[in-house]
Amino acid sequence: MELSDDIIRLRQEIEDLARDRLAESGVDRDRDGAFWSHGWAACAEGGVLRLPVPEEDGGRGVGLLATIVAMESLGRMVDDLGLLFSINAHLWAGVIPIVRFGTEDQKHRWLPGLLDGSVIAGHGATESEAGSDVFAMRTTARRDGEDWILEGSKSFVANGPVADLLVVYATTDPDLGELGITGFLVPRDTPGLQCSEPLDKMGLRTSQTGAIVLEDCRVPGDAILGRPGGGAACFNCSMEWERGAILAMHVGRMERQLDEAVRFVKERRQFGRPIGSYQSVANRIVDMKMRIETARPLVRRIGMLKDDGRQAMLEAAIAKLHVSEAAVQSSLDAVQVMGSRGYLREGIVERDLRDALGARIYSGTNEMQRVMIARLLGLPSSLPERRPDGSA
């Protein structure tokens, strides 16, 4: 897949940004679970948050393919994958839904801050009893005059502890099931909204994830994102874009792992020979290379389809499944090849493994991606059909 001259220039621009302003080690922040505010500001000032947004909305309008290539470069060169995860959550679960479904007033109010980095978006969809079955959510929204009252809770809210604006999904009519889901824009300072401290996660620790509680949380009528009952379309749009772009950082990270592993096996000697000369070691290196070459086109194809205005739900599910599994296995191979050095926290591949494991869970578990792929291929679904009232 050949890239245009514009995308090649953008890739060089992103590499320069990463080299000049994002080269700091993430070991200490990972240990402390600390959000990298300096890195966020550097990415905002470097235009990363504007990449996929149309020019008429204040963005750079480079398209999704170019954004994916940029994310690959950031994943290869930036130590802190948690920062990149937060940027992706901000873009695909916050910015793009407003661009695609927001009113002109909502765009005018929120996009300037979201694009210059002064406003961070969080995503409130998952609940303790509604994870893979996200549209079984119990958070409700009821009319009270011109306002809406939100009641419920959300778990695993990406960017929740640092978010200034939350995209929250709730049901306005439980009897309608999926057709009753509605998205709301809820500022952090809204009375009745409570945000938790960061959760103590295994990986992506520098990306702040928390829970929120909504108790008699009143929002105005113009807080609805899209239309009442249109939340499923908004959520699915987010996931379609996210599954392509958020995995691009792992493609870049696999490239970095391969470079480091090749260098290591050439320099590390045992029994008088470089360990790369032993077939069992060389085979792992070959497998790492093969995963990169199969993962990259899957992710970039999503960008091409969306830039052409086409659907990519099937392709996004395939890419999410394959790339996340490849990222985990390549991280395991990198740890094994580097031995005790790969096992130490002061290195990067140990953290890569912890970060990669999350990719099999977020944006829909890999088990659900298989179900989705089968359904999109026309196979009988293993899941019960939902009636309009939400029952099975």
NUPA-493592 format. One record per residue (C-alpha): residue in one letter; x, y, z. Coordinates in steps of 0.001 Angstrom, whole numbers, padded with zeros to 6 digits, always signed. Each point is the difference from the previous one (the first is absolute). Layout:
BEGIN
AXYZ
...
//
This chain:
BEGIN
M+000000+000000+000000
E+001683+003174-001193
L-000501+003160+002011
S-000569+003402-001549
D+002654+002705+000225
D-002232+001917+002438
I-000193-002982+002357
I+003742-000569-000228
R+000600+003650+000920
L-002436-000299+002904
R+001795-003119+001238
Q+003289+001895-000004
E-001640+002880+001875
I-001306-002391+002666
E+003377-001703+000304
D+001649+003390+000538
L-002571+000826+002683
A+000602-003305+001755
R+003766+000378-000158
D+000046+003627+001181
R-002749+000090+002628
L-001144-003520+000894
A+003259-001891+000590
E-000297-000121+003799
S-000038-003423+001674
G-003330-001177+001372
V+001365-002400+002642
D-000675+002244+002997
R-003444+001084-001216
D-000941-003619-000620
R+001024-000916+003541
D-001998+002906+001460
G-002943-000210-002411
A+000530+003674-000833
F-001542+001789-002983
W+002630+001748-002172
S-001431+003517-000254
H+003135+001311-001715
G-000250-002685-002673
W-003700+000780-000482
A+000784+003691-000464
A+002813-000786-002440
C-002298-002167-002131
A-002684+002687+000055
E+002446+002717-001002
G+001366-002301-002697
G-003468-000331-001533
V-000534-003694+000802
L-003461+000628+001482
R-001078+001766-003205
L+001119-002633-002504
P-003275-001790-000929
V-002305+002989+000512
P-001250+001833-003120
E+001501+003410-000662
E-003396+001672+000204
D-000222-001212+003616
G+003442+001318+000911
G+001988-003137-000777
R+002708-000897-002475
G-002230-002223-002113
V+002705-002525-000863
G-002357-002993+000057
L-000004-003219+001961
L+002734-001800-001979
A+002439+002830+000625
T-000978+000061+003675
I+000609-003750+000248
V+003464+000410-001536
A+000696+002778+002518
M-001093-002270+002866
E+002302-002745-001280
S+002918+002442+000186
L-000942+001143+003480
G-000305-003621+001153
R+003470-000718-001349
M+001727+003053+001468
V-001878+001015+003168
D+000775-001970+003144
D-003347+000733+001662
L-002763-002075-001644
G-002417+001101+002732
L+000206+003550-001312
L-000762-001213-003512
F-002951-002036+001281
S-001397+003108+001696
I+000381+001994-003208
N-001821-002682-001971
A-002819-000225+002552
H-000309+003788-000113
L-000167+000044-003789
W-002180-002974-000850
A-002385-000032+002978
G-000194+003754+000507
V+001027+002174-002924
I-001241-002036-002962
P-003518-000578+001439
I-000361+003765+000413
V+001292+000597-003526
R-002331-002611-001472
F-003113+000393+002169
G+000314+003312+001836
T-002013+003141-000682
E+001723+003138-001193
D-000366+001470+003491
Q+001616-003086+001543
K+002858+000145-002473
H+000508+003701+000658
R+000003-000533+003751
W+002183-003094+000294
L+002209-000559-003037
P+002433+002921+000507
G+001033-001272+003437
L-000021-003656-001013
L+002292+000745-002938
D+002458+002273+001824
G+000256-002451+002905
S-001410+002266+002700
V-003080-002252+000248
I+000412-003767+000410
A-002841-002328-000998
G-001006-003130+001911
H-002255-002874-001028
G-002781-001372+002195
A-001606-003081-001553
T+001115-003130+001882
E-001821-001031+003172
S+000705-002750+002523
E-002882-002060-001436
A+000248+001288-003580
G+003451-000603-001438
S-000075-002007-003221
D-003800+000330+000097
V+000378+003763+000074
F-003566+000808-001048
A-001334-001793+003081
M+001100+003067+001982
R-002050+001052+003003
T+000926+003664+000161
T-003194+001934-000706
A-000940+003428-001294
R-003450+001441+000663
R-001585+003243-001091
D-000593+002737+002552
G-001386+002996-001837
E+002624+001082-002524
D+002759-001889+001839
W+001085-003622+000356
I+000785-001728+003303
L+002715-002670-000179
E+000146-002803+002564
G+002463-002874+000101
S+003675-000817-000076
K+002738-000803-002508
S+003144-002056+000439
F+003315+000019-001864
V-000528+003540-001235
A+002970+000808-002240
N+001547+003352+001055
G-002652+000241+002734
P+002210+001339+002813
V+001463+002758-002220
A-002933+000658-002343
D-001627+003411-000313
L-002822-001318-002176
L-001603-003430+000095
V-001982-001676-002756
V-002507-002020+002032
Y-002449-002535-001396
A-003314-000648+001726
T-003364-001524-000828
T-002915+002382-000383
D-002432-002900-000348
P+001078-003463+001243
D-002938-001603-001826
L+001581+000950-003328
G+003285-001803+000683
E+002743+001186-002350
L-002369+002521-001581
G-000356+001777+003345
I+003719+000739+000446
T+000951+003687-000157
G+003342+001775+000261
F+000483+003064+002225
L+002777+002568+000347
V+000616+000447+003720
P+002571+002552+001243
R+002054-001108+002990
D-001352+002749+002246
T-003644-001039-000519
P-001746-000370+003404
G-000754-003646+000711
L+003027-001331-001926
Q+002703-001644+002097
C+003302-001261-001442
S+002139-002566+001806
E+003726-000130+000555
P+001984-001901-002693
L-000368-003773-000011
D+003165-002012+000679
K+000425-001826-003307
M+002511-002601-001190
G+000940+001913-003144
L-000517+003325-001748
R+000447+001361+003495
T+000715+003564-001085
S-003399+000168-001674
Q-002360+000984+002784
T-003044-002269+000217
G-002692+000310+002640
A-003667-000306+000860
I-002749+002608+000064
V-003241+000217+001942
L-002991+002041-001176
E-002496+000900+002735
D-002767+002393-000918
C+002412+001336-002621
R-001858+002719-001898
V+001087+000931-003516
P-001759+002377-002419
G-001981-001233-002977
D+002719+001118-002377
A+002480-002407+001647
I-001290-002867-002143
L+002559-001167-002537
G-001876-000733-003182
R-003662-000773+000624
P-001903-001850+002726
G+000371-003718-000680
G+002949+000574-002334
G+002683-000984+002483
A+000648-003416-001546
A+000979+001581-003319
C+002296+002436+001806
F+001616-002753+002072
N+000486-002313-002985
C+001579+002848-001968
S+002493+000505+002828
M+000890-003680+000097
E+000415-000286-003764
W+002528+002851-000090
E+001650-000945+003291
R+000682-003646-000806
G+002131+001037-002954
A+001897+002959+001344
I+000568-001078+003605
L+001648-003248-001161
A+002353+001921-002288
M+002133+000936+002992
H+000565-003700+000667
V+001147-000530-003592
G+002582+002699+000585
R+000985-001540+003318
M+000498-003414-001627
E+002403+001655-002460
R+001983+001449+002897
Q+000063-003359+001760
L+001311-001670-003129
D+002791+002564-000425
E+001065-000423+003620
A-000226-003789-000142
V+002074-000220-003205
R+002651+002258+001482
F+000051-002036+003201
V+000335-003428-001641
K+002858+001279-002165
E+001920+001319+003004
R-000836-002600+002633
R+002382-002975-000207
Q-000304-003443+001556
F+002256-002997-000612
G+002215+002215-002145
R-002712+001034-002477
P-002649+002745-000285
I-003255-001453+001305
G-001700+001093-003238
S+001890-002791-001751
Y-002023-002592+001912
Q-003095-001053-001912
S-002321+000044+003018
V+000838+003679+000570
A-000033+000936-003683
N-003446-001573-000418
R-001447+002340+002625
I+001477+002988-001824
V-001491-001195-003284
D-003418-000421+001610
M+000188+003536+001417
K+000707+001364-003474
M-002859-001982-001545
R-002476+001366+002538
I+000956+003563-000845
E-000416-000577-003724
T-003440-001577+000452
A-001220+002500+002599
R+000917+003227-001767
P-002142-000436-003149
L-003021-001082+002067
V+000113+003218+001983
R+000718+002246-002969
R-002844-001528-002003
I-002454+001395+002532
G+001393+003466-000628
M-000314-000404-003752
L-003611-001165+000239
K-001076+002782+002347
D+001776+002625-002097
D-002015-001297-002959
G-003216+000354+001994
R-000555-003748+000315
Q-000936-002218+002934
A+002786-001912+001730
M-001663-001849+002889
L+001168-003417-001212
E+003503+001209-000806
A+000237+001810+003359
A-000982-003146+001898
I+002521-002112-001927
A+002778+002533+000564
K-000793+000384+003679
L+000071-003758+000525
H+003147-000704-001998
V+002119+002973+001059
S-000758-000342+003701
E+000901-003699-000015
A+003127+000745-002029
A+001059+002747+002432
V-000263-002370+002959
Q+001901-002811-001696
S+002748+002267-001317
S+000421+001476+003482
L+000335-003511+001421
D+002568-000840-002660
A+001964+003193+000724
V+000093-000812+003721
Q+001112-003582-000719
V+002709+001034-002458
M+001430+002615+002376
G-000212-002301+002999
S+000626+001639+003364
R+000482+003396-001640
G-003464-000214-001515
Y-001446-000961+003384
L+001190+003140+001792
R-002350+002927+000564
E+002720+002485-000945
G-000208-001270-003575
I-002863+000540-002408
V-001067-003449-001172
E-001292-001059+003443
R-002301+003022-000056
D-000881-000654-003642
L-001376-003388+001023
R-002188+001477+002735
D-001206+002740-002343
A-000714-002436-002825
L-002187-002258+002147
G-002513+002816+000353
A-000448+000091-003765
R-001745-003378+000157
I-002628+001533+002311
Y-000645+003669-000809
S-002119+001091-002985
G-001844-003311+000293
T+001593-003233+001191
N+001546-002277-002566
E-002679-002579+000731
M-002608+002566-001059
Q+002014+000880-003117
R-000263-003628-001099
V-003743+000037+000603
M-000288+003244-001985
I+002077-001307-002903
A-002111-003161-000190
R-003206+002036+000056
L+001247+002375-002707
L+000829-003040-002137
G-003623-001057+000284
L+000513-002906+002379
P-002597-000823+002660
S+000783+001998+003129
S+000813-001621+003333
L-001660+002965+001716
P-003757+000221+000584
E-001883+002466-002150
R-001277+002992+001961
R-003616+000969-000255
P-000896+003700-000038
D-000650-000218+003781
G+003601-001140+000514
S-000911-003535+001080
A+001487-003128-001542
//
